[in-house]
Amino acid sequence: MGSESGRVKRGEQSRISQWLRLRSKPSTEDPGREREALLLAVAAAGLPLAPAAHPAGYRCSCDRIGCPTPARHPVSFAWQTQSTTDRAQVERWARNQPQANFITATGMVHDVLDVPLEAGRSALERLLAAGVGVGPVAESAGTGDQARMLFFTATRGTPEDEDEWWPCALDCHPETMDEHPGLRWHCRGSYVLVPPAALPGDHAVSWVRGMEHPLPDPLTLLETLTDACAAYADSTPDTPATVAWPLGR
Protein backbone atom coordinates (compact mmCIF):
# COMPACT_ATOMS: atom_id res chain seq x y z
CA MET A 1 0.00 0.00 0.00
CA GLY A 2 2.80 2.39 0.94
CA SER A 3 4.67 1.80 -2.31
CA GLU A 4 1.47 2.29 -4.34
CA SER A 5 0.74 5.55 -2.52
CA GLY A 6 4.29 6.70 -3.17
CA ARG A 7 3.97 5.93 -6.89
CA VAL A 8 0.68 7.88 -7.08
CA LYS A 9 2.19 10.87 -5.35
CA ARG A 10 5.28 10.84 -7.55
CA GLY A 11 3.01 10.51 -10.59
CA GLU A 12 0.99 13.58 -9.61
CA GLN A 13 4.16 15.57 -8.94
CA SER A 14 5.44 14.53 -12.38
CA ARG A 15 2.18 15.74 -13.98
CA ILE A 16 2.51 19.12 -12.28
CA SER A 17 6.12 19.41 -13.48
CA GLN A 18 4.96 18.62 -17.03
CA TRP A 19 2.23 21.28 -16.83
CA LEU A 20 4.74 23.86 -15.66
CA ARG A 21 7.19 22.97 -18.45
CA LEU A 22 4.49 23.07 -21.11
CA ARG A 23 3.21 26.39 -19.78
CA SER A 24 6.65 27.94 -20.20
CA LYS A 25 7.09 26.78 -23.82
CA PRO A 26 6.45 29.40 -26.51
CA SER A 27 3.28 28.81 -28.48
CA THR A 28 3.40 28.25 -32.23
CA GLU A 29 -0.09 29.75 -32.63
CA ASP A 30 -0.77 33.36 -33.50
CA PRO A 31 -0.58 35.17 -30.11
CA GLY A 32 -3.62 37.33 -30.87
CA ARG A 33 -5.80 34.36 -31.80
CA GLU A 34 -4.59 32.33 -28.83
CA ARG A 35 -5.27 35.23 -26.46
CA GLU A 36 -8.75 35.72 -27.86
CA ALA A 37 -9.53 31.99 -27.63
CA LEU A 38 -8.44 31.85 -23.99
CA LEU A 39 -10.55 34.89 -23.10
CA LEU A 40 -13.59 33.50 -24.91
CA ALA A 41 -13.20 30.22 -23.01
CA VAL A 42 -13.36 32.17 -19.73
CA ALA A 43 -16.46 34.05 -20.87
CA ALA A 44 -18.10 30.85 -22.13
CA ALA A 45 -17.63 29.33 -18.67
CA GLY A 46 -19.73 32.20 -17.29
CA LEU A 47 -16.95 34.32 -15.77
CA PRO A 48 -17.58 38.03 -16.54
CA LEU A 49 -14.71 39.96 -18.11
CA ALA A 50 -13.71 43.62 -18.43
CA PRO A 51 -10.62 45.31 -19.94
CA ALA A 52 -7.67 46.13 -17.70
CA ALA A 53 -4.49 48.15 -17.93
CA HIS A 54 -1.31 46.73 -19.44
CA PRO A 55 2.44 47.30 -19.03
CA ALA A 56 4.09 50.30 -20.63
CA GLY A 57 7.71 49.36 -20.10
CA TYR A 58 8.08 49.02 -16.34
CA ARG A 59 5.13 51.33 -15.79
CA CYS A 60 1.38 51.10 -16.18
CA SER A 61 -0.58 52.12 -19.26
CA CYS A 62 -2.90 54.26 -17.11
CA ASP A 63 -2.27 57.97 -16.60
CA ARG A 64 -1.81 57.67 -12.85
CA ILE A 65 1.64 58.73 -11.66
CA GLY A 66 3.13 56.03 -9.45
CA CYS A 67 0.27 53.57 -10.08
CA PRO A 68 0.32 51.20 -7.06
CA THR A 69 -0.90 48.19 -9.10
CA PRO A 70 0.58 48.62 -12.59
CA ALA A 71 -1.19 46.55 -15.26
CA ARG A 72 -3.29 44.83 -12.57
CA HIS A 73 -6.40 47.03 -12.44
CA PRO A 74 -9.48 47.63 -14.65
CA VAL A 75 -9.50 50.47 -17.15
CA SER A 76 -12.93 51.71 -16.07
CA PHE A 77 -14.17 52.60 -12.58
CA ALA A 78 -17.45 50.99 -13.71
CA TRP A 79 -15.82 47.58 -14.14
CA GLN A 80 -18.46 45.79 -12.06
CA THR A 81 -21.31 46.84 -14.35
CA GLN A 82 -19.12 46.69 -17.47
CA SER A 83 -18.08 43.07 -16.87
CA THR A 84 -19.76 40.70 -19.30
CA THR A 85 -19.74 37.20 -20.73
CA ASP A 86 -21.11 38.36 -24.10
CA ARG A 87 -18.97 36.73 -26.79
CA ALA A 88 -19.31 39.55 -29.32
CA GLN A 89 -18.30 42.19 -26.77
CA VAL A 90 -15.29 40.20 -25.56
CA GLU A 91 -14.20 39.72 -29.19
CA ARG A 92 -14.47 43.48 -29.84
CA TRP A 93 -12.44 44.31 -26.76
CA ALA A 94 -9.78 41.73 -27.57
CA ARG A 95 -9.40 42.89 -31.18
CA ASN A 96 -9.64 46.63 -30.56
CA GLN A 97 -7.37 46.58 -27.49
CA PRO A 98 -4.67 44.06 -28.44
CA GLN A 99 -2.39 44.99 -25.53
CA ALA A 100 -5.05 45.10 -22.82
CA ASN A 101 -5.14 42.69 -19.92
CA PHE A 102 -8.53 41.52 -18.66
CA ILE A 103 -9.99 41.15 -15.18
CA THR A 104 -12.84 38.95 -14.07
CA ALA A 105 -15.25 40.22 -11.43
CA THR A 106 -15.56 37.74 -8.56
CA GLY A 107 -18.50 37.02 -6.29
CA MET A 108 -21.10 36.58 -9.04
CA VAL A 109 -20.28 33.20 -10.59
CA HIS A 110 -16.93 32.42 -9.05
CA ASP A 111 -14.56 33.27 -6.24
CA VAL A 112 -10.76 33.07 -6.27
CA LEU A 113 -8.54 31.79 -3.47
CA ASP A 114 -5.26 33.65 -3.96
CA VAL A 115 -2.12 32.40 -2.19
CA PRO A 116 1.67 32.89 -2.38
CA LEU A 117 3.08 30.95 -5.33
CA GLU A 118 5.25 28.59 -3.29
CA ALA A 119 2.37 27.76 -0.95
CA GLY A 120 0.04 27.28 -3.91
CA ARG A 121 2.32 24.81 -5.66
CA SER A 122 2.65 22.78 -2.47
CA ALA A 123 -1.12 22.81 -1.91
CA LEU A 124 -1.83 21.83 -5.53
CA GLU A 125 0.41 18.77 -5.22
CA ARG A 126 -1.36 17.71 -2.02
CA LEU A 127 -4.85 18.26 -3.43
CA LEU A 128 -4.19 16.31 -6.63
CA ALA A 129 -2.46 13.49 -4.73
CA ALA A 130 -5.52 13.25 -2.45
CA GLY A 131 -7.88 13.11 -5.43
CA VAL A 132 -9.60 16.37 -4.56
CA GLY A 133 -11.41 18.03 -7.46
CA VAL A 134 -9.34 21.12 -8.23
CA GLY A 135 -10.74 23.61 -10.72
CA PRO A 136 -8.93 26.13 -12.91
CA VAL A 137 -5.63 27.37 -11.47
CA ALA A 138 -3.50 30.29 -12.66
CA GLU A 139 -0.04 31.55 -11.77
CA SER A 140 0.71 35.25 -11.44
CA ALA A 141 4.48 35.66 -11.72
CA GLY A 142 6.39 38.42 -10.01
CA THR A 143 8.85 39.23 -7.26
CA GLY A 144 8.22 38.80 -3.56
CA ASP A 145 4.56 38.75 -2.56
CA GLN A 146 3.48 39.53 -6.14
CA ALA A 147 4.18 35.90 -7.10
CA ARG A 148 0.80 34.25 -6.53
CA MET A 149 -1.27 31.20 -7.41
CA LEU A 150 -4.99 31.66 -8.08
CA PHE A 151 -7.48 28.86 -7.40
CA PHE A 152 -10.79 29.51 -9.19
CA THR A 153 -13.82 28.14 -7.33
CA ALA A 154 -17.59 28.41 -7.34
CA THR A 155 -18.82 31.44 -5.42
CA ARG A 156 -20.58 31.41 -2.09
CA GLY A 157 -22.44 34.42 -3.47
CA THR A 158 -25.06 35.86 -1.14
CA PRO A 159 -26.79 33.01 0.70
CA GLU A 160 -30.52 33.35 1.37
CA ASP A 161 -29.69 32.96 5.05
CA GLU A 162 -27.21 35.78 5.66
CA ASP A 163 -25.99 33.97 8.77
CA GLU A 164 -24.28 31.56 6.37
CA TRP A 165 -22.04 34.39 5.18
CA TRP A 166 -19.16 35.62 7.28
CA PRO A 167 -17.56 39.04 7.68
CA CYS A 168 -14.02 37.81 7.44
CA ALA A 169 -10.46 39.09 7.22
CA LEU A 170 -9.97 36.59 4.39
CA ASP A 171 -12.32 38.54 2.11
CA CYS A 172 -10.13 40.50 -0.26
CA HIS A 173 -11.12 43.61 -2.15
CA PRO A 174 -8.82 45.46 -4.55
CA GLU A 175 -8.01 48.20 -2.05
CA THR A 176 -7.10 45.73 0.72
CA MET A 177 -4.92 43.25 -1.15
CA ASP A 178 -1.66 44.47 0.42
CA GLU A 179 -3.14 43.71 3.85
CA HIS A 180 -3.34 40.00 3.03
CA PRO A 181 0.13 38.63 2.23
CA GLY A 182 -1.13 35.11 3.02
CA LEU A 183 -4.46 33.81 1.77
CA ARG A 184 -6.74 36.24 -0.07
CA TRP A 185 -10.35 35.30 -0.77
CA HIS A 186 -11.65 37.33 -3.72
CA CYS A 187 -15.43 37.38 -3.53
CA ARG A 188 -18.07 40.13 -3.70
CA GLY A 189 -16.65 43.44 -4.95
CA SER A 190 -13.25 42.11 -5.98
CA TYR A 191 -11.51 40.97 -9.16
CA VAL A 192 -8.43 39.16 -10.44
CA LEU A 193 -6.49 39.21 -13.70
CA VAL A 194 -7.24 36.31 -16.02
CA PRO A 195 -4.68 34.68 -18.31
CA PRO A 196 -3.15 35.57 -20.56
CA ALA A 197 -2.02 38.81 -18.92
CA ALA A 198 1.29 40.66 -19.21
CA LEU A 199 2.88 42.34 -16.19
CA PRO A 200 5.80 44.78 -15.85
CA GLY A 201 9.24 43.21 -15.77
CA ASP A 202 8.40 40.55 -18.38
CA HIS A 203 6.16 38.71 -15.90
CA ALA A 204 2.80 37.21 -16.79
CA VAL A 205 -0.37 35.57 -15.56
CA SER A 206 -0.88 32.15 -17.15
CA TRP A 207 -2.98 29.02 -16.73
CA VAL A 208 -1.67 25.94 -14.92
CA ARG A 209 -5.09 24.25 -15.23
CA GLY A 210 -7.57 25.69 -17.71
CA MET A 211 -11.28 26.41 -17.83
CA GLU A 212 -12.10 22.83 -18.88
CA HIS A 213 -11.99 21.95 -15.16
CA PRO A 214 -15.28 22.59 -13.29
CA LEU A 215 -15.35 25.10 -10.45
CA PRO A 216 -15.15 23.35 -7.06
CA ASP A 217 -16.70 24.40 -3.77
CA PRO A 218 -14.10 26.70 -2.14
CA LEU A 219 -14.48 24.93 1.20
CA THR A 220 -13.04 21.72 -0.31
CA LEU A 221 -9.73 23.54 -0.90
CA LEU A 222 -9.60 25.91 2.04
CA GLU A 223 -8.02 23.70 4.72
CA THR A 224 -5.19 22.55 2.45
CA LEU A 225 -4.53 26.12 1.25
CA THR A 226 -4.48 27.58 4.75
CA ASP A 227 -2.11 24.81 5.94
CA ALA A 228 0.20 25.51 2.99
CA CYS A 229 0.13 29.26 3.69
CA ALA A 230 0.94 28.68 7.36
CA ALA A 231 3.89 26.45 6.42
CA TYR A 232 5.06 29.07 3.91
CA ALA A 233 4.88 31.81 6.57
CA ASP A 234 6.87 29.65 9.00
CA SER A 235 9.57 29.09 6.38
CA THR A 236 9.87 32.80 5.53
CA PRO A 237 10.29 34.75 8.80
CA ASP A 238 9.68 38.13 7.13
CA THR A 239 6.23 37.04 5.92
CA PRO A 240 3.39 37.82 8.38
CA ALA A 241 1.26 34.77 9.08
CA THR A 242 -2.07 36.38 8.21
CA VAL A 243 -3.86 33.15 7.45
CA ALA A 244 -7.22 33.00 9.23
CA TRP A 245 -10.31 30.82 9.17
CA PRO A 246 -13.67 32.34 8.30
CA LEU A 247 -15.32 33.88 11.32
CA GLY A 248 -18.85 32.96 12.35
CA ARG A 249 -21.36 35.68 13.05
C-alpha positions as CSV (number, residue, x, y, z in Angstrom):
1,M,0.0,0.0,0.0
2,G,2.8,2.4,0.9
3,S,4.7,1.8,-2.3
4,E,1.5,2.3,-4.3
5,S,0.7,5.5,-2.5
6,G,4.3,6.7,-3.2
7,R,4.0,5.9,-6.9
8,V,0.7,7.9,-7.1
9,K,2.2,10.9,-5.3
10,R,5.3,10.8,-7.6
11,G,3.0,10.5,-10.6
12,E,1.0,13.6,-9.6
13,Q,4.2,15.6,-8.9
14,S,5.4,14.5,-12.4
15,R,2.2,15.7,-14.0
16,I,2.5,19.1,-12.3
17,S,6.1,19.4,-13.5
18,Q,5.0,18.6,-17.0
19,W,2.2,21.3,-16.8
20,L,4.7,23.9,-15.7
21,R,7.2,23.0,-18.4
22,L,4.5,23.1,-21.1
23,R,3.2,26.4,-19.8
24,S,6.6,27.9,-20.2
25,K,7.1,26.8,-23.8
26,P,6.5,29.4,-26.5
27,S,3.3,28.8,-28.5
28,T,3.4,28.2,-32.2
29,E,-0.1,29.8,-32.6
30,D,-0.8,33.4,-33.5
31,P,-0.6,35.2,-30.1
32,G,-3.6,37.3,-30.9
33,R,-5.8,34.4,-31.8
34,E,-4.6,32.3,-28.8
35,R,-5.3,35.2,-26.5
36,E,-8.8,35.7,-27.9
37,A,-9.5,32.0,-27.6
38,L,-8.4,31.9,-24.0
39,L,-10.6,34.9,-23.1
40,L,-13.6,33.5,-24.9
41,A,-13.2,30.2,-23.0
42,V,-13.4,32.2,-19.7
43,A,-16.5,34.0,-20.9
44,A,-18.1,30.8,-22.1
45,A,-17.6,29.3,-18.7
46,G,-19.7,32.2,-17.3
47,L,-17.0,34.3,-15.8
48,P,-17.6,38.0,-16.5
49,L,-14.7,40.0,-18.1
50,A,-13.7,43.6,-18.4
51,P,-10.6,45.3,-19.9
52,A,-7.7,46.1,-17.7
53,A,-4.5,48.1,-17.9
54,H,-1.3,46.7,-19.4
55,P,2.4,47.3,-19.0
56,A,4.1,50.3,-20.6
57,G,7.7,49.4,-20.1
58,Y,8.1,49.0,-16.3
59,R,5.1,51.3,-15.8
60,C,1.4,51.1,-16.2
61,S,-0.6,52.1,-19.3
62,C,-2.9,54.3,-17.1
63,D,-2.3,58.0,-16.6
64,R,-1.8,57.7,-12.8
65,I,1.6,58.7,-11.7
66,G,3.1,56.0,-9.5
67,C,0.3,53.6,-10.1
68,P,0.3,51.2,-7.1
69,T,-0.9,48.2,-9.1
70,P,0.6,48.6,-12.6
71,A,-1.2,46.5,-15.3
72,R,-3.3,44.8,-12.6
73,H,-6.4,47.0,-12.4
74,P,-9.5,47.6,-14.6
75,V,-9.5,50.5,-17.2
76,S,-12.9,51.7,-16.1
77,F,-14.2,52.6,-12.6
78,A,-17.4,51.0,-13.7
79,W,-15.8,47.6,-14.1
80,Q,-18.5,45.8,-12.1
81,T,-21.3,46.8,-14.4
82,Q,-19.1,46.7,-17.5
83,S,-18.1,43.1,-16.9
84,T,-19.8,40.7,-19.3
85,T,-19.7,37.2,-20.7
86,D,-21.1,38.4,-24.1
87,R,-19.0,36.7,-26.8
88,A,-19.3,39.6,-29.3
89,Q,-18.3,42.2,-26.8
90,V,-15.3,40.2,-25.6
91,E,-14.2,39.7,-29.2
92,R,-14.5,43.5,-29.8
93,W,-12.4,44.3,-26.8
94,A,-9.8,41.7,-27.6
95,R,-9.4,42.9,-31.2
96,N,-9.6,46.6,-30.6
97,Q,-7.4,46.6,-27.5
98,P,-4.7,44.1,-28.4
99,Q,-2.4,45.0,-25.5
100,A,-5.1,45.1,-22.8
101,N,-5.1,42.7,-19.9
102,F,-8.5,41.5,-18.7
103,I,-10.0,41.1,-15.2
104,T,-12.8,38.9,-14.1
105,A,-15.3,40.2,-11.4
106,T,-15.6,37.7,-8.6
107,G,-18.5,37.0,-6.3
108,M,-21.1,36.6,-9.0
109,V,-20.3,33.2,-10.6
110,H,-16.9,32.4,-9.1
111,D,-14.6,33.3,-6.2
112,V,-10.8,33.1,-6.3
113,L,-8.5,31.8,-3.5
114,D,-5.3,33.7,-4.0
115,V,-2.1,32.4,-2.2
116,P,1.7,32.9,-2.4
117,L,3.1,31.0,-5.3
118,E,5.2,28.6,-3.3
119,A,2.4,27.8,-0.9
120,G,0.0,27.3,-3.9
121,R,2.3,24.8,-5.7
122,S,2.7,22.8,-2.5
123,A,-1.1,22.8,-1.9
124,L,-1.8,21.8,-5.5
125,E,0.4,18.8,-5.2
126,R,-1.4,17.7,-2.0
127,L,-4.8,18.3,-3.4
128,L,-4.2,16.3,-6.6
129,A,-2.5,13.5,-4.7
130,A,-5.5,13.3,-2.5
131,G,-7.9,13.1,-5.4
132,V,-9.6,16.4,-4.6
133,G,-11.4,18.0,-7.5
134,V,-9.3,21.1,-8.2
135,G,-10.7,23.6,-10.7
136,P,-8.9,26.1,-12.9
137,V,-5.6,27.4,-11.5
138,A,-3.5,30.3,-12.7
139,E,0.0,31.6,-11.8
140,S,0.7,35.2,-11.4
141,A,4.5,35.7,-11.7
142,G,6.4,38.4,-10.0
143,T,8.9,39.2,-7.3
144,G,8.2,38.8,-3.6
145,D,4.6,38.7,-2.6
146,Q,3.5,39.5,-6.1
147,A,4.2,35.9,-7.1
148,R,0.8,34.3,-6.5
149,M,-1.3,31.2,-7.4
150,L,-5.0,31.7,-8.1
151,F,-7.5,28.9,-7.4
152,F,-10.8,29.5,-9.2
153,T,-13.8,28.1,-7.3
154,A,-17.6,28.4,-7.3
155,T,-18.8,31.4,-5.4
156,R,-20.6,31.4,-2.1
157,G,-22.4,34.4,-3.5
158,T,-25.1,35.9,-1.1
159,P,-26.8,33.0,0.7
160,E,-30.5,33.3,1.4
161,D,-29.7,33.0,5.0
162,E,-27.2,35.8,5.7
163,D,-26.0,34.0,8.8
164,E,-24.3,31.6,6.4
165,W,-22.0,34.4,5.2
166,W,-19.2,35.6,7.3
167,P,-17.6,39.0,7.7
168,C,-14.0,37.8,7.4
169,A,-10.5,39.1,7.2
170,L,-10.0,36.6,4.4
171,D,-12.3,38.5,2.1
172,C,-10.1,40.5,-0.3
173,H,-11.1,43.6,-2.1
174,P,-8.8,45.5,-4.5
175,E,-8.0,48.2,-2.0
176,T,-7.1,45.7,0.7
177,M,-4.9,43.3,-1.2
178,D,-1.7,44.5,0.4
179,E,-3.1,43.7,3.9
180,H,-3.3,40.0,3.0
181,P,0.1,38.6,2.2
182,G,-1.1,35.1,3.0
183,L,-4.5,33.8,1.8
184,R,-6.7,36.2,-0.1
185,W,-10.3,35.3,-0.8
186,H,-11.6,37.3,-3.7
187,C,-15.4,37.4,-3.5
188,R,-18.1,40.1,-3.7
189,G,-16.6,43.4,-4.9
190,S,-13.2,42.1,-6.0
191,Y,-11.5,41.0,-9.2
192,V,-8.4,39.2,-10.4
193,L,-6.5,39.2,-13.7
194,V,-7.2,36.3,-16.0
195,P,-4.7,34.7,-18.3
196,P,-3.2,35.6,-20.6
197,A,-2.0,38.8,-18.9
198,A,1.3,40.7,-19.2
199,L,2.9,42.3,-16.2
200,P,5.8,44.8,-15.9
201,G,9.2,43.2,-15.8
202,D,8.4,40.6,-18.4
203,H,6.2,38.7,-15.9
204,A,2.8,37.2,-16.8
205,V,-0.4,35.6,-15.6
206,S,-0.9,32.1,-17.2
207,W,-3.0,29.0,-16.7
208,V,-1.7,25.9,-14.9
209,R,-5.1,24.3,-15.2
210,G,-7.6,25.7,-17.7
211,M,-11.3,26.4,-17.8
212,E,-12.1,22.8,-18.9
213,H,-12.0,22.0,-15.2
214,P,-15.3,22.6,-13.3
215,L,-15.3,25.1,-10.5
216,P,-15.2,23.3,-7.1
217,D,-16.7,24.4,-3.8
218,P,-14.1,26.7,-2.1
219,L,-14.5,24.9,1.2
220,T,-13.0,21.7,-0.3
221,L,-9.7,23.5,-0.9
222,L,-9.6,25.9,2.0
223,E,-8.0,23.7,4.7
224,T,-5.2,22.6,2.5
225,L,-4.5,26.1,1.2
226,T,-4.5,27.6,4.8
227,D,-2.1,24.8,5.9
228,A,0.2,25.5,3.0
229,C,0.1,29.3,3.7
230,A,0.9,28.7,7.4
231,A,3.9,26.5,6.4
232,Y,5.1,29.1,3.9
233,A,4.9,31.8,6.6
234,D,6.9,29.7,9.0
235,S,9.6,29.1,6.4
236,T,9.9,32.8,5.5
237,P,10.3,34.8,8.8
238,D,9.7,38.1,7.1
239,T,6.2,37.0,5.9
240,P,3.4,37.8,8.4
241,A,1.3,34.8,9.1
242,T,-2.1,36.4,8.2
243,V,-3.9,33.1,7.4
244,A,-7.2,33.0,9.2
245,W,-10.3,30.8,9.2
246,P,-13.7,32.3,8.3
247,L,-15.3,33.9,11.3
248,G,-18.8,33.0,12.3
249,R,-21.4,35.7,13.0
